[in-house]
Every structure is written in structure tokens, then in C-alpha cells.
Amino acid sequence: MIPKQYKHEKIVTIIVAILAVLGLFVAGYFYQLTYKGILQNIADSETVIVGFENINANLRNSLGTERYINSTFSGQINQIANTVGKLDQLSKTDKELLQKYSKVYFLNENYIPEDLTNIPSNYVYEKDKEIKFHTKAFPFLQDMINAATRSGINLEIISGFRSFSDQSSLKNAYTFTYGTGANKFSADQGYSEHQLGTTIDFTTPDLGSGYTDFEKAAAYDWLLSNAFKYGFVISYLKGNAYYQFEPWHWRFVGRSLANMLRQENKNFYDIPQRTIDAYLINIFD
């Protein structure tokens, strides 16, 4: 007969074994559950990371797009501002300054240049004569005369700005002396470039009032070679359709236009007014 104490120990052992098995089963279950959870968490984290990376990529693309748009708008704004600035500058520039007035356009009797300067007497042939010239164009005239002086050429001014009434009086005097022949060399009032204030008649100390022989002077050759650098052109070359050849008569049209005429070997009155007008905005540059 098995002792009672032994039976109790055996039962305890069986219970412990059962509990151990159950513990292992539970531990395995929870281990498996935890492991799967960890794997799932890792998978979920990777999904979240990929999502953030996609969001980041989208943000970078959006930022790049915004930068491109801003850059485009900035360029357009600068272009518009530049255009507005040019239009403003053009609106403040006298549109008459590059018109072809000799027997083509009429300049009315009320027209006077926006600002005129008295030419210093040291540049004038008749020292006590008051001769005016366009204020903004005068620095170019001054530079040209000074450059000629440095080259041994003595240019003197015999005529500059003439008002509508001045031109009328002059034309009447010429007509009285030369009759209809005066039309070959003298413009009617309103058709003279001198009324613009940007046209000058030159002579030299040797020629004096006999400036009609200016073609023979070294000063004329110097002007032909250099005047364009200072924005001046000769208006009436030989064979022109307006007036007789006037080697002493030079008009300021701005450096850009004068250079173009020089390079293309053209005369101011031979090119379309539309082409000339494009140079108005740069006339005093």
C-alpha cells in the first residue's frame, strides 16, 4: 500500500509539471504575440517613414515649384519695371528732337526747346553775340569742340538756336537778297532744324563769316571723322533732296543714332522716321 504522504508529493509534482507546461505555453504565446507586435510595429514604422519621405519629397517639389514661380514672377516684375521706367523716360523726352523737319515736318510757332543754355563766348565767333543751345545737348557739343582743339582744330560757332520768328526774319532777309534762290539754302520758319536748339553752324577763326567755304577747312574733315563720337551728324550732304550742301551745319541726334548712321554709311534724312524714333529714348545717353 502506497503511503499517503507519497501520494501527496506525486500529486504536487504532477500539478507543478502541469503548471510549468501551462507557463511555457502562456510564455510562448505571449512571446509570439509580442514578437509579432514588434514586427508589426517595425512594419508600421517603416510605412510611416516612407510616408514622411514621400511628404518630404512632395514638399521639396512644391518648394522648387514655388521658387521657379517666384523667379519667373520676379523676372517679369523686373521686366515690367524696366519697361515702365523706359516709358516714363520716353514720356519726358521731347519727341520733336529727332523729327525730320526740313521740308518734311512742320514745327509750330509756339515750339521752344525745354531748356536752353547760353554758349560761352570762347566757343562763339562773334564774342558779343548771344547764342543758345539745348541744355542737355550742350555737354556733347562742348566735349566735341574741346576734342577738336586738342587735335589742333579751332571750331567756332556762328549760329545755334533760332526761334520761329528769328527764322522768319532770316528767311525774309535772304529772300530779299536772293529771291526764290533763298529756298535752296534757307528753311522757312517752322521747317528749320535750328528751332530745335540742337543744331549748330560752325566756322573757323580763318573763315569767319565766310563759313560757306567750310568744306575746304581742315575742321570739316575733322568733323566728318569724329563728330559721330559726340552724337552729331551733318544734315545736308551733297546731293540731298532738301537744301544745298551745307558742310557747316551739324545736328545733335545722340551717340547711338550717330554711330548707327556712321556704321551703315547712311544719312539721317535717308532712313524711315520709325527707325529714327527708336533712338529717341537714348538721345542723351
Disulfide bonds with the S-S distance in Angstrom:
none
